[in-house]
């Protein structure tokens, strides 16, 4: 089994020293890479900028990228040959319309930035997904959590979406723990309690393996 897995944030440059980013650490994605590899899968981990070392498991190949465009290019190359896609990265929705060639100097009381939309990696690749391929997405929400997660599942052609809420203590960015609900395209819903991210990764991997086994 081949797994394509994105993890971490993307950094969208403003100038040579500044960027637009987010608080993703990549811990959940890296834990998933380890869990899939432990289950016997060959994993291509496409990672945005993180402070985490590359996984050492021999079944994990790590590709480092910075921007959403770079992550999409790498994912688009790997997606056709992967059996399972897992989009765990927190990809920036927008990027600066122009990148200043030199450091932007402080001038005046305000600075106006024009942002343009990045490619939606999961949605774009979802249009090419074959029936035998299985796609997993993540939804980090702050309100109307299930409604938004199910909307994302449909729009991006996911088979399974992993919902976590910033309302839950110990869940989301910058934690070693997470609390997730799995929502499947067939309507099944599975709620897990707060666990270390390695344990959450195991739960997600087992849910995926259970659903793809009929296709093996």
C-alpha positions in Angstrom: 0.0 0.0 0.0 1.3 3.4 -0.9 0.3 6.5 1.1 0.6 10.1 0.1 0.6 12.3 3.2 0.8 16.1 3.6 1.8 17.6 6.9 2.7 20.9 8.6 2.0 24.5 7.6 2.9 26.3 4.4 4.8 29.6 4.5 3.8 32.2 1.8 6.6 34.8 1.5 6.0 38.6 1.7 9.6 39.5 1.2 13.0 37.7 1.9 12.4 37.7 5.7 8.7 37.6 6.3 5.9 35.2 5.4 2.2 34.4 6.0 1.8 31.1 8.0 0.0 29.4 10.8 0.6 27.6 14.0 0.7 24.0 12.7 3.6 22.0 14.1 3.2 19.0 11.8 3.0 16.6 14.8 -0.3 15.0 13.7 0.9 14.4 10.2 4.2 13.0 11.3 2.5 10.7 13.8 0.3 9.4 10.9 3.3 8.8 8.7 4.8 6.6 11.5 1.5 4.8 12.1 1.0 4.0 8.4 4.6 2.8 8.0 4.2 0.6 11.1 1.2 -0.9 9.4 3.4 -1.9 6.4 2.6 1.0 4.1 5.2 2.9 2.0 4.7 6.6 2.9 5.6 9.7 1.0 5.5 12.5 3.5 5.3 16.0 2.0 6.1 18.3 4.8 5.8 22.1 5.1 8.3 23.9 7.4 8.4 22.3 10.8 10.9 21.9 13.6 10.5 18.1 13.5 13.3 15.9 12.3 12.6 13.7 9.3 11.1 10.3 10.3 13.7 7.6 10.3 11.4 4.7 9.5 12.7 3.0 6.3 9.2 3.0 4.7 8.9 6.8 5.0 10.3 9.1 2.3 10.2 12.8 3.3 9.9 15.7 0.9 10.3 19.2 2.3 8.4 22.1 0.8 7.7 25.7 1.8 4.7 27.1 -0.1 1.3 25.8 -1.1 2.3 25.8 -4.7 5.3 23.6 -3.9 3.2 21.3 -1.8 0.7 20.9 -4.6 3.3 20.2 -7.2 4.8 17.5 -5.1 1.4 16.0 -4.2 0.2 16.0 -7.8 3.3 14.0 -8.8 2.7 11.4 -6.1 -1.1 11.2 -6.1 -1.6 9.0 -9.3 0.5 6.1 -7.8 -0.8 6.3 -4.2 -3.6 4.1 -2.9 -4.4 6.4 0.1 -4.2 10.2 0.2 -4.1 11.9 3.6 -4.3 15.7 3.6 -3.1 16.6 7.2 -1.3 19.8 6.2 -2.6 23.2 7.2 -2.2 24.8 3.8 -2.4 28.6 3.6 -5.6 29.6 1.8 -4.0 32.8 0.4 -0.6 34.1 -0.6 0.7 37.7 -1.3 0.0 38.8 -4.8 3.5 40.0 -5.1 6.7 39.1 -3.2 8.9 42.1 -2.5 12.5 41.4 -3.7 13.9 43.3 -0.7 12.9 43.6 2.9 9.7 45.8 3.2 10.7 48.9 5.2 8.5 50.4 7.9 6.7 53.4 6.4 3.5 55.0 7.7 1.0 53.7 10.2 -0.6 51.0 7.9 0.4 48.5 5.3 -2.1 47.1 2.8 -1.4 43.7 1.4 -3.2 42.1 -1.6 -3.7 38.4 -1.2 -4.6 35.9 -3.9 -6.1 32.5 -3.4 -3.8 29.4 -3.4 -4.7 26.2 -5.1 -6.9 23.9 -3.0 -4.7 20.9 -3.1 -7.2 18.3 -1.8 -10.1 19.6 -3.9 -8.1 19.8 -7.1 -6.7 16.3 -6.7 -10.1 15.0 -5.5 -11.4 15.6 -9.0 -8.8 13.1 -10.3 -9.4 10.4 -7.6 -10.1 6.9 -9.0 -12.7 4.7 -7.4 -10.1 2.4 -5.8 -8.2 5.3 -4.2 -9.1 6.5 -0.7 -8.9 10.1 0.4 -8.7 11.5 4.0 -9.0 15.1 4.9 -8.8 17.1 8.1 -11.2 19.8 9.3 -10.1 22.2 12.1 -13.2 24.1 13.1 -14.3 26.7 15.6 -18.1 26.7 15.0 -20.7 24.5 13.3 -18.0 21.9 13.3 -19.8 18.9 11.8 -21.7 20.9 9.3 -18.5 22.5 8.0 -16.6 19.2 8.1 -19.3 17.3 6.1 -19.3 20.2 3.6 -15.6 19.8 3.1 -16.0 16.0 2.7 -18.4 16.5 -0.2 -16.6 19.3 -1.9 -13.2 17.7 -1.8 -14.3 14.1 -2.6 -13.0 12.7 0.7 -13.9 9.2 1.9 -13.2 10.2 5.5 -12.8 13.5 7.3 -11.0 13.9 10.6 -12.7 16.7 12.6 -11.1 18.5 15.5 -12.3 21.6 17.2 -10.3 24.4 18.7 -13.0 24.5 21.4 -11.6 21.3 22.8 -8.8 21.7 25.4 -5.6 19.9 24.3 -6.7 19.6 20.7 -5.5 21.2 17.5 -2.3 23.1 17.0 0.7 23.1 19.3 -0.4 20.2 21.4 0.9 16.7 21.8 -2.7 15.5 22.2 -5.7 15.6 20.0 -9.4 14.9 20.2 -11.1 13.9 16.9 -14.3 12.7 15.4 -14.2 10.6 12.2 -16.9 11.3 9.7 -17.2 8.9 6.8 -18.8 9.4 3.4 -21.1 6.4 4.2 -22.5 8.4 7.1 -20.7 6.6 9.9 -19.5 8.8 12.8 -16.9 7.7 15.3 -16.0 9.9 18.3 -12.7 9.5 20.2 -11.6 11.0 23.5 -8.5 13.1 24.1 -5.4 11.0 23.3 -1.7 11.5 22.5 -1.3 12.2 18.8 0.4 8.9 18.2 -2.7 7.1 19.6 -4.9 9.3 17.5 -2.8 8.4 14.4 -3.3 4.7 15.2 -7.0 5.1 15.4 -7.2 7.0 12.0 -4.9 4.4 10.3 -7.1 1.5 11.6 -10.2 3.3 10.4 -8.7 3.7 6.9 -7.4 0.1 6.8 -10.8 -1.2 7.8 -12.5 0.7 5.0 -10.1 -0.2 2.2 -9.7 -3.9 3.0 -12.6 -4.9 0.8 -10.7 -3.4 -2.2 -7.6 -5.4 -1.5 
